[in-house]
């Protein structure tokens, strides 16, 4: 964005972001502030634990994040919480991966994505 925050930006006091098991790669903020994460009014916490129902797992710590503002928790990428992990290049790729889309709509086993 024009404010910074190449991947995540929390821009007002009503915004709360909890980050679990997220791998950040190749993010660039237009301003150079917070290539990965920018806090400029909201609350951002990066957790070094796995969310429910994967709390028994221990995530793998990755590279340090480029942050700007007050970011609570551990400023690193994490992975390894879920049953499977997939790298996708865009939202269509994400949808197709989680919905098991194989090119024909009749064969979809799911059709929604929920982010919290």
Rosetta constraint file for C-alpha pairs under 8 A:
AtomPair CA 1 CA 5 HARMONIC 6.37 0.50
AtomPair CA 1 CA 6 HARMONIC 6.53 0.50
AtomPair CA 1 CA 29 HARMONIC 6.39 0.50
AtomPair CA 1 CA 30 HARMONIC 6.12 0.50
AtomPair CA 2 CA 29 HARMONIC 7.58 0.50
AtomPair CA 2 CA 30 HARMONIC 5.63 0.50
AtomPair CA 2 CA 31 HARMONIC 6.30 0.50
AtomPair CA 3 CA 29 HARMONIC 7.76 0.50
AtomPair CA 3 CA 30 HARMONIC 7.24 0.50
AtomPair CA 3 CA 31 HARMONIC 6.25 0.50
AtomPair CA 3 CA 33 HARMONIC 7.60 0.50
AtomPair CA 4 CA 9 HARMONIC 7.40 0.50
AtomPair CA 4 CA 29 HARMONIC 4.57 0.50
AtomPair CA 4 CA 30 HARMONIC 5.76 0.50
AtomPair CA 4 CA 31 HARMONIC 5.18 0.50
AtomPair CA 4 CA 32 HARMONIC 6.33 0.50
AtomPair CA 4 CA 33 HARMONIC 4.92 0.50
AtomPair CA 4 CA 34 HARMONIC 5.72 0.50
AtomPair CA 4 CA 35 HARMONIC 6.78 0.50
AtomPair CA 4 CA 38 HARMONIC 6.26 0.50
AtomPair CA 5 CA 9 HARMONIC 4.92 0.50
AtomPair CA 5 CA 28 HARMONIC 7.67 0.50
AtomPair CA 5 CA 29 HARMONIC 5.33 0.50
AtomPair CA 5 CA 33 HARMONIC 6.58 0.50
AtomPair CA 5 CA 34 HARMONIC 4.82 0.50
AtomPair CA 5 CA 35 HARMONIC 5.42 0.50
AtomPair CA 5 CA 36 HARMONIC 5.73 0.50
AtomPair CA 5 CA 37 HARMONIC 4.84 0.50
AtomPair CA 5 CA 38 HARMONIC 4.37 0.50
AtomPair CA 5 CA 39 HARMONIC 7.83 0.50
AtomPair CA 5 CA 67 HARMONIC 7.84 0.50
AtomPair CA 5 CA 68 HARMONIC 7.84 0.50
AtomPair CA 6 CA 27 HARMONIC 5.13 0.50
AtomPair CA 6 CA 28 HARMONIC 4.78 0.50
AtomPair CA 6 CA 29 HARMONIC 4.13 0.50
AtomPair CA 6 CA 30 HARMONIC 7.40 0.50
AtomPair CA 6 CA 34 HARMONIC 6.62 0.50
AtomPair CA 6 CA 35 HARMONIC 4.63 0.50
AtomPair CA 6 CA 36 HARMONIC 5.16 0.50
AtomPair CA 6 CA 37 HARMONIC 6.64 0.50
AtomPair CA 6 CA 38 HARMONIC 7.84 0.50
AtomPair CA 7 CA 24 HARMONIC 7.78 0.50
AtomPair CA 7 CA 27 HARMONIC 6.12 0.50
AtomPair CA 7 CA 28 HARMONIC 7.80 0.50
AtomPair CA 7 CA 29 HARMONIC 7.94 0.50
AtomPair CA 7 CA 35 HARMONIC 6.99 0.50
AtomPair CA 7 CA 36 HARMONIC 5.02 0.50
AtomPair CA 7 CA 37 HARMONIC 6.03 0.50
AtomPair CA 8 CA 36 HARMONIC 6.41 0.50
AtomPair CA 8 CA 37 HARMONIC 4.83 0.50
AtomPair CA 8 CA 38 HARMONIC 6.25 0.50
AtomPair CA 9 CA 37 HARMONIC 5.96 0.50
AtomPair CA 9 CA 38 HARMONIC 4.74 0.50
AtomPair CA 9 CA 39 HARMONIC 5.87 0.50
AtomPair CA 9 CA 40 HARMONIC 7.54 0.50
AtomPair CA 10 CA 15 HARMONIC 5.83 0.50
AtomPair CA 10 CA 16 HARMONIC 7.17 0.50
AtomPair CA 10 CA 17 HARMONIC 7.27 0.50
AtomPair CA 10 CA 38 HARMONIC 6.53 0.50
AtomPair CA 10 CA 39 HARMONIC 5.07 0.50
AtomPair CA 10 CA 40 HARMONIC 6.13 0.50
AtomPair CA 10 CA 41 HARMONIC 6.40 0.50
AtomPair CA 10 CA 42 HARMONIC 4.75 0.50
AtomPair CA 10 CA 43 HARMONIC 6.68 0.50
AtomPair CA 10 CA 44 HARMONIC 7.02 0.50
AtomPair CA 11 CA 15 HARMONIC 6.91 0.50
AtomPair CA 11 CA 39 HARMONIC 6.46 0.50
AtomPair CA 11 CA 40 HARMONIC 5.02 0.50
AtomPair CA 11 CA 41 HARMONIC 4.95 0.50
AtomPair CA 11 CA 42 HARMONIC 5.46 0.50
AtomPair CA 12 CA 40 HARMONIC 6.87 0.50
AtomPair CA 12 CA 41 HARMONIC 4.36 0.50
AtomPair CA 12 CA 42 HARMONIC 4.80 0.50
AtomPair CA 13 CA 41 HARMONIC 5.03 0.50
AtomPair CA 13 CA 42 HARMONIC 4.45 0.50
AtomPair CA 13 CA 43 HARMONIC 7.23 0.50
AtomPair CA 14 CA 42 HARMONIC 6.32 0.50
AtomPair CA 15 CA 41 HARMONIC 7.85 0.50
AtomPair CA 15 CA 42 HARMONIC 4.77 0.50
AtomPair CA 15 CA 43 HARMONIC 6.27 0.50
AtomPair CA 16 CA 42 HARMONIC 5.88 0.50
AtomPair CA 16 CA 43 HARMONIC 4.73 0.50
AtomPair CA 16 CA 44 HARMONIC 5.98 0.50
AtomPair CA 17 CA 42 HARMONIC 7.94 0.50
AtomPair CA 17 CA 43 HARMONIC 6.16 0.50
AtomPair CA 17 CA 44 HARMONIC 4.76 0.50
AtomPair CA 17 CA 45 HARMONIC 6.36 0.50
AtomPair CA 18 CA 44 HARMONIC 6.01 0.50
AtomPair CA 18 CA 45 HARMONIC 5.01 0.50
AtomPair CA 18 CA 46 HARMONIC 6.10 0.50
AtomPair CA 18 CA 47 HARMONIC 7.20 0.50
AtomPair CA 19 CA 44 HARMONIC 7.61 0.50
AtomPair CA 19 CA 45 HARMONIC 6.15 0.50
AtomPair CA 19 CA 46 HARMONIC 4.73 0.50
AtomPair CA 19 CA 47 HARMONIC 5.95 0.50
AtomPair CA 20 CA 46 HARMONIC 6.42 0.50
AtomPair CA 20 CA 47 HARMONIC 5.37 0.50
AtomPair CA 20 CA 48 HARMONIC 7.09 0.50
AtomPair CA 20 CA 49 HARMONIC 6.78 0.50
AtomPair CA 20 CA 50 HARMONIC 6.09 0.50
AtomPair CA 20 CA 51 HARMONIC 6.41 0.50
AtomPair CA 20 CA 78 HARMONIC 7.31 0.50
AtomPair CA 21 CA 47 HARMONIC 7.65 0.50
AtomPair CA 21 CA 48 HARMONIC 7.54 0.50
AtomPair CA 21 CA 49 HARMONIC 7.41 0.50
AtomPair CA 21 CA 50 HARMONIC 6.32 0.50
AtomPair CA 21 CA 59 HARMONIC 6.59 0.50
AtomPair CA 21 CA 77 HARMONIC 7.09 0.50
AtomPair CA 21 CA 78 HARMONIC 4.49 0.50
AtomPair CA 21 CA 79 HARMONIC 4.60 0.50
AtomPair CA 21 CA 80 HARMONIC 6.78 0.50
AtomPair CA 21 CA 81 HARMONIC 6.15 0.50
AtomPair CA 22 CA 77 HARMONIC 5.74 0.50
AtomPair CA 22 CA 78 HARMONIC 5.24 0.50
AtomPair CA 22 CA 79 HARMONIC 5.88 0.50
AtomPair CA 23 CA 62 HARMONIC 7.42 0.50
AtomPair CA 23 CA 77 HARMONIC 4.78 0.50
AtomPair CA 23 CA 78 HARMONIC 5.57 0.50
AtomPair CA 23 CA 79 HARMONIC 6.05 0.50
AtomPair CA 24 CA 36 HARMONIC 6.81 0.50
AtomPair CA 24 CA 65 HARMONIC 7.57 0.50
AtomPair CA 24 CA 77 HARMONIC 5.79 0.50
AtomPair CA 27 CA 35 HARMONIC 5.43 0.50
AtomPair CA 27 CA 36 HARMONIC 5.71 0.50
AtomPair CA 28 CA 32 HARMONIC 7.05 0.50
AtomPair CA 28 CA 34 HARMONIC 7.95 0.50
AtomPair CA 28 CA 35 HARMONIC 4.52 0.50
AtomPair CA 28 CA 36 HARMONIC 7.05 0.50
AtomPair CA 29 CA 33 HARMONIC 6.11 0.50
AtomPair CA 29 CA 34 HARMONIC 6.28 0.50
AtomPair CA 29 CA 35 HARMONIC 4.56 0.50
AtomPair CA 29 CA 36 HARMONIC 7.52 0.50
AtomPair CA 33 CA 38 HARMONIC 7.03 0.50
AtomPair CA 33 CA 67 HARMONIC 7.26 0.50
AtomPair CA 33 CA 68 HARMONIC 5.80 0.50
AtomPair CA 34 CA 38 HARMONIC 4.86 0.50
AtomPair CA 34 CA 66 HARMONIC 5.29 0.50
AtomPair CA 34 CA 67 HARMONIC 4.20 0.50
AtomPair CA 34 CA 68 HARMONIC 4.54 0.50
AtomPair CA 35 CA 65 HARMONIC 7.97 0.50
AtomPair CA 35 CA 66 HARMONIC 5.44 0.50
AtomPair CA 35 CA 67 HARMONIC 6.61 0.50
AtomPair CA 36 CA 65 HARMONIC 6.02 0.50
AtomPair CA 36 CA 66 HARMONIC 5.29 0.50
AtomPair CA 36 CA 67 HARMONIC 5.93 0.50
AtomPair CA 37 CA 65 HARMONIC 7.51 0.50
AtomPair CA 37 CA 66 HARMONIC 6.62 0.50
AtomPair CA 37 CA 67 HARMONIC 4.74 0.50
AtomPair CA 37 CA 68 HARMONIC 6.46 0.50
AtomPair CA 37 CA 71 HARMONIC 7.94 0.50
AtomPair CA 38 CA 67 HARMONIC 5.74 0.50
AtomPair CA 38 CA 68 HARMONIC 4.83 0.50
AtomPair CA 38 CA 69 HARMONIC 6.07 0.50
AtomPair CA 38 CA 71 HARMONIC 7.89 0.50
AtomPair CA 39 CA 43 HARMONIC 6.85 0.50
AtomPair CA 39 CA 44 HARMONIC 6.72 0.50
AtomPair CA 39 CA 67 HARMONIC 7.99 0.50
AtomPair CA 39 CA 68 HARMONIC 6.19 0.50
AtomPair CA 39 CA 69 HARMONIC 4.81 0.50
AtomPair CA 39 CA 70 HARMONIC 5.93 0.50
AtomPair CA 39 CA 71 HARMONIC 6.59 0.50
AtomPair CA 40 CA 69 HARMONIC 6.14 0.50
AtomPair CA 40 CA 70 HARMONIC 7.93 0.50
AtomPair CA 43 CA 70 HARMONIC 7.79 0.50
AtomPair CA 43 CA 71 HARMONIC 7.29 0.50
AtomPair CA 44 CA 70 HARMONIC 7.58 0.50
AtomPair CA 44 CA 71 HARMONIC 5.32 0.50
AtomPair CA 44 CA 72 HARMONIC 6.17 0.50
AtomPair CA 45 CA 71 HARMONIC 5.94 0.50
AtomPair CA 45 CA 72 HARMONIC 4.57 0.50
AtomPair CA 45 CA 73 HARMONIC 5.40 0.50
AtomPair CA 46 CA 71 HARMONIC 7.39 0.50
AtomPair CA 46 CA 72 HARMONIC 6.24 0.50
AtomPair CA 46 CA 73 HARMONIC 4.88 0.50
AtomPair CA 46 CA 74 HARMONIC 5.64 0.50
AtomPair CA 46 CA 75 HARMONIC 6.41 0.50
AtomPair CA 46 CA 76 HARMONIC 7.81 0.50
AtomPair CA 47 CA 73 HARMONIC 5.77 0.50
AtomPair CA 47 CA 74 HARMONIC 6.35 0.50
AtomPair CA 48 CA 59 HARMONIC 6.95 0.50
AtomPair CA 48 CA 61 HARMONIC 7.79 0.50
AtomPair CA 48 CA 73 HARMONIC 7.40 0.50
AtomPair CA 48 CA 74 HARMONIC 6.24 0.50
AtomPair CA 48 CA 78 HARMONIC 7.06 0.50
AtomPair CA 49 CA 55 HARMONIC 6.95 0.50
AtomPair CA 49 CA 57 HARMONIC 7.94 0.50
AtomPair CA 49 CA 58 HARMONIC 6.41 0.50
AtomPair CA 49 CA 59 HARMONIC 6.24 0.50
AtomPair CA 50 CA 54 HARMONIC 5.61 0.50
AtomPair CA 50 CA 55 HARMONIC 4.92 0.50
AtomPair CA 50 CA 56 HARMONIC 7.61 0.50
AtomPair CA 50 CA 57 HARMONIC 6.39 0.50
AtomPair CA 50 CA 58 HARMONIC 6.58 0.50
AtomPair CA 50 CA 59 HARMONIC 6.30 0.50
AtomPair CA 50 CA 81 HARMONIC 5.48 0.50
AtomPair CA 51 CA 55 HARMONIC 5.48 0.50
AtomPair CA 51 CA 81 HARMONIC 7.70 0.50
AtomPair CA 54 CA 81 HARMONIC 6.02 0.50
AtomPair CA 54 CA 82 HARMONIC 6.58 0.50
AtomPair CA 57 CA 80 HARMONIC 7.84 0.50
AtomPair CA 57 CA 81 HARMONIC 6.04 0.50
AtomPair CA 58 CA 80 HARMONIC 7.36 0.50
AtomPair CA 58 CA 81 HARMONIC 6.91 0.50
AtomPair CA 59 CA 78 HARMONIC 5.89 0.50
AtomPair CA 59 CA 79 HARMONIC 5.37 0.50
AtomPair CA 59 CA 80 HARMONIC 4.94 0.50
AtomPair CA 59 CA 81 HARMONIC 5.58 0.50
AtomPair CA 60 CA 78 HARMONIC 5.42 0.50
AtomPair CA 60 CA 79 HARMONIC 5.25 0.50
AtomPair CA 60 CA 80 HARMONIC 5.86 0.50
AtomPair CA 61 CA 76 HARMONIC 6.49 0.50
AtomPair CA 61 CA 77 HARMONIC 6.01 0.50
AtomPair CA 61 CA 78 HARMONIC 4.67 0.50
AtomPair CA 61 CA 79 HARMONIC 6.82 0.50
AtomPair CA 62 CA 76 HARMONIC 6.00 0.50
AtomPair CA 62 CA 77 HARMONIC 4.74 0.50
AtomPair CA 62 CA 78 HARMONIC 5.46 0.50
AtomPair CA 62 CA 79 HARMONIC 7.43 0.50
AtomPair CA 63 CA 76 HARMONIC 5.57 0.50
AtomPair CA 63 CA 77 HARMONIC 5.61 0.50
AtomPair CA 64 CA 75 HARMONIC 5.99 0.50
AtomPair CA 64 CA 76 HARMONIC 4.32 0.50
AtomPair CA 64 CA 77 HARMONIC 6.49 0.50
AtomPair CA 65 CA 75 HARMONIC 5.38 0.50
AtomPair CA 65 CA 76 HARMONIC 5.13 0.50
AtomPair CA 65 CA 77 HARMONIC 6.66 0.50
AtomPair CA 66 CA 75 HARMONIC 7.90 0.50
AtomPair CA 67 CA 71 HARMONIC 7.15 0.50
AtomPair CA 67 CA 75 HARMONIC 7.54 0.50
AtomPair CA 71 CA 75 HARMONIC 7.51 0.50
AtomPair CA 80 CA 85 HARMONIC 7.40 0.50
AtomPair CA 86 CA 97 HARMONIC 7.56 0.50
AtomPair CA 88 CA 93 HARMONIC 5.37 0.50
AtomPair CA 88 CA 94 HARMONIC 5.76 0.50
AtomPair CA 89 CA 93 HARMONIC 6.27 0.50
AtomPair CA 89 CA 94 HARMONIC 7.75 0.50
AtomPair CA 90 CA 94 HARMONIC 6.39 0.50
AtomPair CA 91 CA 95 HARMONIC 6.08 0.50
AtomPair CA 92 CA 96 HARMONIC 6.06 0.50
AtomPair CA 93 CA 97 HARMONIC 6.05 0.50
AtomPair CA 94 CA 98 HARMONIC 6.23 0.50
AtomPair CA 95 CA 99 HARMONIC 5.87 0.50
AtomPair CA 95 CA 101 HARMONIC 7.87 0.50
AtomPair CA 95 CA 111 HARMONIC 7.66 0.50
AtomPair CA 95 CA 112 HARMONIC 7.58 0.50
AtomPair CA 95 CA 113 HARMONIC 6.97 0.50
AtomPair CA 96 CA 100 HARMONIC 5.78 0.50
AtomPair CA 96 CA 101 HARMONIC 4.72 0.50
AtomPair CA 96 CA 102 HARMONIC 7.57 0.50
AtomPair CA 97 CA 101 HARMONIC 6.61 0.50
AtomPair CA 98 CA 110 HARMONIC 7.46 0.50
AtomPair CA 98 CA 113 HARMONIC 7.57 0.50
AtomPair CA 99 CA 108 HARMONIC 6.01 0.50
AtomPair CA 99 CA 109 HARMONIC 5.79 0.50
AtomPair CA 99 CA 110 HARMONIC 4.54 0.50
AtomPair CA 99 CA 111 HARMONIC 5.55 0.50
AtomPair CA 99 CA 112 HARMONIC 7.28 0.50
AtomPair CA 100 CA 108 HARMONIC 5.91 0.50
AtomPair CA 100 CA 109 HARMONIC 6.14 0.50
AtomPair CA 100 CA 110 HARMONIC 7.14 0.50
AtomPair CA 101 CA 105 HARMONIC 7.11 0.50
AtomPair CA 101 CA 107 HARMONIC 6.81 0.50
AtomPair CA 101 CA 108 HARMONIC 5.16 0.50
AtomPair CA 101 CA 109 HARMONIC 7.54 0.50
AtomPair CA 102 CA 107 HARMONIC 6.87 0.50
AtomPair CA 102 CA 108 HARMONIC 7.31 0.50
AtomPair CA 104 CA 108 HARMONIC 7.30 0.50
